Amino acid sequence: MSPSKIVITGTIASGKSTLCKLLESKGFIVISADEVNKSLLNPGAINYESIKKSGEFDKAFINESLDKEKLGQIIFSDENKLKKLNKITHRNILNEIKKQIDLIDEKAVFVEIPLYFQMEVKFDADEVWLVVADYETQIKRLMNRDNINLSYAKVKIESQRKLINMKEKSDVVFDNSTSVENLNEKLEEILVQKDLL
């Protein structure tokens, strides 16, 4: 049986991870694209080797070690470098996710892809579930989560605000501006509606 593939995505600090934890607590399998990417950045793994070979990100390497923080700084300050990195890594991440899904014998599998709508290489999803939160809530969460000041939090959020039509392109939209309890209630409603509970 091939599981139904449901993508969880959303804006920064909206509560994607919270929704994923709730799904896991209900016994669902959640694959994190970020975790898959981390494993592919280990020395010898495909994304590590591809980034090294490209010669574009030499400053992020200290001897044989890839400094992920330095890599983050490079791509955050240069949009062209970000595009190049995405071109190198995204297809490999999606191929690895597909391999993992092929081994799963469940009704549905959830895949957390934070930047789903920005990806040029698209993941073949059956449904997209979007998590959003109001601006003030996002700001507070981001400052607390990343221990950053207000102006940096605003910069991070603005960099994603260019994304339009996310709601229109999604099958389900969760507004996570209030409490985890409310989010859980909405999730249970949707799971029943989709015949997944």
One Martini backbone bead per residue (centre of mass of N, CA, C, O) as a GRO file, in nm:
protein
  197
    1MET     BB    1   0.094   0.038   0.025
    2SER     BB    2   0.045   0.369  -0.064
    3PRO     BB    3   0.087   0.650   0.082
    4SER     BB    4  -0.028   0.940   0.178
    5LYS     BB    5   0.106   1.265   0.087
    6ILE     BB    6   0.171   1.507   0.347
    7VAL     BB    7   0.230   1.841   0.363
    8ILE     BB    8   0.417   2.046   0.588
    9THR     BB    9   0.371   2.399   0.613
   10GLY     BB   10   0.515   2.741   0.652
   11THR     BB   11   0.581   2.991   0.827
   12ILE     BB   12   0.769   3.142   1.033
   13ALA     BB   13   0.676   3.064   1.351
   14SER     BB   14   0.381   2.905   1.325
   15GLY     BB   15   0.390   2.566   1.401
   16LYS     BB   16   0.488   2.306   1.250
   17SER     BB   17   0.621   2.137   1.479
   18THR     BB   18   0.370   2.117   1.653
   19LEU     BB   19   0.199   1.961   1.452
   20CYS     BB   20   0.395   1.721   1.426
   21LYS     BB   21   0.384   1.634   1.724
   22LEU     BB   22   0.082   1.574   1.726
   23LEU     BB   23   0.094   1.352   1.511
   24GLU     BB   24   0.294   1.166   1.663
   25SER     BB   25   0.106   1.133   1.918
   26LYS     BB   26  -0.104   0.974   1.706
   27GLY     BB   27   0.104   0.775   1.523
   28PHE     BB   28   0.242   0.932   1.309
   29ILE     BB   29   0.441   0.981   1.033
   30VAL     BB   30   0.735   1.202   1.033
   31ILE     BB   31   0.911   1.382   0.789
   32SER     BB   32   1.214   1.569   0.789
   33ALA     BB   33   1.382   1.768   0.575
   34ASP     BB   34   1.597   1.879   0.772
   35GLU     BB   35   1.701   1.602   0.872
   36VAL     BB   36   1.780   1.494   0.600
   37ASN     BB   37   1.981   1.719   0.534
   38LYS     BB   38   2.171   1.671   0.771
   39SER     BB   39   2.255   1.381   0.679
   40LEU     BB   40   2.362   1.498   0.387
   41LEU     BB   41   2.601   1.681   0.547
   42ASN     BB   42   2.773   1.460   0.594
   43PRO     BB   43   3.052   1.318   0.558
   44GLY     BB   44   3.005   1.164   0.232
   45ALA     BB   45   2.757   1.283   0.162
   46ILE     BB   46   2.596   1.415  -0.107
   47ASN     BB   47   2.577   1.722  -0.019
   48TYR     BB   48   2.856   1.761   0.084
   49GLU     BB   49   3.006   1.686  -0.182
   50SER     BB   50   2.859   1.891  -0.370
   51ILE     BB   51   2.943   2.149  -0.219
   52LYS     BB   52   3.248   2.108  -0.235
   53LYS     BB   53   3.275   2.081  -0.551
   54SER     BB   54   3.161   2.367  -0.635
   55GLY     BB   55   3.335   2.613  -0.478
   56GLU     BB   56   3.114   2.826  -0.343
   57PHE     BB   57   3.166   2.722  -0.009
   58ASP     BB   58   3.459   2.732   0.124
   59LYS     BB   59   3.407   2.914   0.385
   60ALA     BB   60   3.236   2.664   0.528
   61PHE     BB   61   3.520   2.527   0.548
   62ILE     BB   62   3.698   2.331   0.797
   63ASN     BB   63   3.865   2.155   0.635
   64GLU     BB   64   3.631   1.882   0.654
   65SER     BB   65   3.433   2.087   0.784
   66LEU     BB   66   3.093   2.182   0.804
   67ASP     BB   67   2.970   2.507   0.860
   68LYS     BB   68   2.641   2.575   0.901
   69GLU     BB   69   2.649   2.868   0.997
   70LYS     BB   70   2.819   2.981   0.762
   71LEU     BB   71   2.632   2.888   0.540
   72GLY     BB   72   2.390   3.057   0.637
   73GLN     BB   73   2.528   3.336   0.604
   74ILE     BB   74   2.583   3.322   0.303
   75ILE     BB   75   2.277   3.278   0.203
   76PHE     BB   76   2.145   3.523   0.359
   77SER     BB   77   2.340   3.746   0.191
   78ASP     BB   78   2.294   3.557  -0.087
   79GLU     BB   79   2.072   3.474  -0.328
   80ASN     BB   80   2.249   3.316  -0.533
   81LYS     BB   81   2.362   3.112  -0.330
   82LEU     BB   82   2.093   2.995  -0.250
   83LYS     BB   83   2.014   2.889  -0.530
   84LYS     BB   84   2.261   2.703  -0.561
   85LEU     BB   85   2.210   2.527  -0.314
   86ASN     BB   86   1.928   2.428  -0.394
   87LYS     BB   87   2.018   2.289  -0.655
   88ILE     BB   88   2.206   2.084  -0.510
   89THR     BB   89   1.996   1.968  -0.267
   90HIS     BB   90   1.685   1.916  -0.317
   91ARG     BB   91   1.677   1.654  -0.484
   92ASN     BB   92   1.817   1.476  -0.270
   93ILE     BB   93   1.609   1.510  -0.049
   94LEU     BB   94   1.363   1.398  -0.209
   95ASN     BB   95   1.484   1.119  -0.270
   96GLU     BB   96   1.511   1.032   0.029
   97ILE     BB   97   1.214   1.058   0.103
   98LYS     BB   98   1.108   0.852  -0.101
   99LYS     BB   99   1.261   0.610   0.014
  100GLN     BB  100   1.120   0.617   0.291
  101ILE     BB  101   0.825   0.587   0.188
  102ASP     BB  102   0.862   0.302   0.047
  103LEU     BB  103   0.881   0.167   0.356
  104ILE     BB  104   0.579   0.252   0.405
  105ASP     BB  105   0.279   0.102   0.580
  106GLU     BB  106   0.044   0.342   0.535
  107LYS     BB  107  -0.205   0.568   0.489
  108ALA     BB  108  -0.007   0.801   0.608
  109VAL     BB  109   0.232   1.066   0.533
  110PHE     BB  110   0.441   1.312   0.679
  111VAL     BB  111   0.593   1.621   0.540
  112GLU     BB  112   0.837   1.845   0.643
  113ILE     BB  113   0.838   2.159   0.442
  114PRO     BB  114   0.912   2.476   0.489
  115LEU     BB  115   0.995   2.545   0.157
  116TYR     BB  116   0.787   2.435  -0.054
  117PHE     BB  117   0.711   2.701  -0.234
  118GLN     BB  118   1.028   2.759  -0.316
  119MET     BB  119   1.058   2.508  -0.472
  120GLU     BB  120   1.152   2.394  -0.782
  121VAL     BB  121   1.154   2.117  -0.674
  122LYS     BB  122   0.890   1.903  -0.656
  123PHE     BB  123   0.684   1.751  -0.442
  124ASP     BB  124   0.471   1.464  -0.450
  125ALA     BB  125   0.174   1.567  -0.341
  126ASP     BB  126  -0.154   1.516  -0.223
  127GLU     BB  127  -0.109   1.729   0.016
  128VAL     BB  128  -0.147   2.063   0.172
  129TRP     BB  129  -0.038   2.186   0.492
  130LEU     BB  130  -0.097   2.496   0.649
  131VAL     BB  131   0.087   2.718   0.866
  132VAL     BB  132  -0.035   2.994   1.061
  133ALA     BB  133   0.033   3.336   1.180
  134ASP     BB  134   0.040   3.610   1.326
  135TYR     BB  135   0.271   3.855   1.332
  136GLU     BB  136   0.305   3.891   1.642
  137THR     BB  137   0.342   3.590   1.705
  138GLN     BB  138   0.588   3.542   1.531
  139ILE     BB  139   0.779   3.740   1.664
  140LYS     BB  140   0.776   3.621   1.951
  141ARG     BB  141   0.863   3.332   1.877
  142LEU     BB  142   1.130   3.403   1.734
  143MET     BB  143   1.271   3.545   1.968
  144ASN     BB  144   1.257   3.302   2.161
  145ARG     BB  145   1.372   3.068   1.986
  146ASP     BB  146   1.645   3.247   1.868
  147ASN     BB  147   1.743   3.478   2.041
  148ILE     BB  148   1.628   3.761   1.917
  149ASN     BB  149   1.567   4.053   1.789
  150LEU     BB  150   1.330   4.243   1.646
  151SER     BB  151   1.473   4.324   1.377
  152TYR     BB  152   1.560   4.032   1.296
  153ALA     BB  153   1.279   3.910   1.296
  154LYS     BB  154   1.167   4.092   1.071
  155VAL     BB  155   1.363   4.008   0.848
  156LYS     BB  156   1.286   3.707   0.843
  157ILE     BB  157   0.986   3.752   0.775
  158GLU     BB  158   1.013   3.931   0.519
  159SER     BB  159   1.161   3.710   0.346
  160GLN     BB  160   0.863   3.551   0.335
  161ARG     BB  161   0.641   3.767   0.234
  162LYS     BB  162   0.661   3.720  -0.078
  163LEU     BB  163   0.467   3.501  -0.028
  164ILE     BB  164   0.206   3.401  -0.229
  165ASN     BB  165  -0.078   3.198  -0.229
  166MET     BB  166  -0.060   2.971  -0.011
  167LYS     BB  167  -0.354   2.924   0.063
  168GLU     BB  168  -0.461   2.856  -0.227
  169LYS     BB  169  -0.241   2.601  -0.247
  170SER     BB  170  -0.399   2.475  -0.010
  171ASP     BB  171  -0.598   2.232   0.155
  172VAL     BB  172  -0.496   2.322   0.448
  173VAL     BB  173  -0.562   2.564   0.720
  174PHE     BB  174  -0.371   2.669   1.002
  175ASP     BB  175  -0.443   2.864   1.284
  176ASN     BB  176  -0.160   2.947   1.517
  177SER     BB  177  -0.233   3.211   1.726
  178THR     BB  178  -0.283   3.054   1.986
  179SER     BB  179  -0.327   2.736   2.085
  180VAL     BB  180  -0.259   2.403   2.108
  181GLU     BB  181  -0.548   2.317   2.162
  182ASN     BB  182  -0.669   2.443   1.905
  183LEU     BB  183  -0.492   2.291   1.707
  184ASN     BB  184  -0.582   2.006   1.793
  185GLU     BB  185  -0.880   2.036   1.727
  186LYS     BB  186  -0.843   2.092   1.425
  187LEU     BB  187  -0.687   1.834   1.360
  188GLU     BB  188  -0.908   1.631   1.441
  189GLU     BB  189  -1.114   1.726   1.241
  190ILE     BB  190  -0.945   1.665   0.984
  191LEU     BB  191  -0.889   1.362   1.034
  192VAL     BB  192  -1.182   1.282   1.021
  193GLN     BB  193  -1.255   1.405   0.744
  194LYS     BB  194  -1.005   1.223   0.608
  195ASP     BB  195  -1.001   0.936   0.737
  196LEU     BB  196  -0.741   0.909   0.973
  197LEU     BB  197  -0.893   0.815   1.263
   0.00000   0.00000   0.00000
